[in-house]
């Protein structure tokens, strides 16, 4: 389950900020894409540095 920091109580938000179901799926794909991109670029930089 994906937890959105902006909608968590206690962080200055009133907790009513939520995304619709289709946007939640898109956000999950974007997060996975960012992790994969970060891993690939880290591997490339490590190969160049060594």
C-alpha positions in Angstrom: 0.0 0.0 0.0 1.3 3.4 -1.0 1.2 6.0 1.8 1.2 9.7 0.7 3.1 11.9 3.1 1.0 14.9 2.4 -2.1 13.1 3.7 -0.7 11.7 6.9 -2.1 13.2 10.1 0.3 15.0 12.3 2.4 16.6 9.5 0.5 19.8 9.2 -2.3 18.4 7.0 -5.9 17.9 8.0 -5.8 14.4 6.3 -8.4 15.0 3.6 -5.9 15.1 0.7 -6.2 11.9 -1.2 -5.8 10.8 -4.8 -8.3 9.1 -6.9 -7.8 5.4 -7.7 -6.4 6.0 -11.2 -3.9 8.5 -9.9 -2.8 6.2 -7.1 -1.9 3.6 -9.7 0.0 6.2 -11.8 1.9 7.3 -8.6 2.9 3.7 -7.9 4.3 3.3 -11.4 6.1 6.6 -11.2 7.7 5.6 -7.9 8.8 2.2 -9.4 10.2 4.0 -12.4 12.2 6.4 -10.2 13.7 3.5 -8.2 14.7 1.7 -11.4 16.1 4.9 -12.9 18.1 5.7 -9.7 19.5 2.2 -9.7 20.6 2.3 -13.3 22.2 5.7 -13.0 24.0 4.6 -9.8 25.4 1.6 -11.6 26.6 3.7 -14.5 28.3 6.2 -12.2 29.9 3.3 -10.2 31.2 1.8 -13.5 32.6 5.1 -14.6 34.2 5.8 -11.3 36.0 2.4 -11.0 
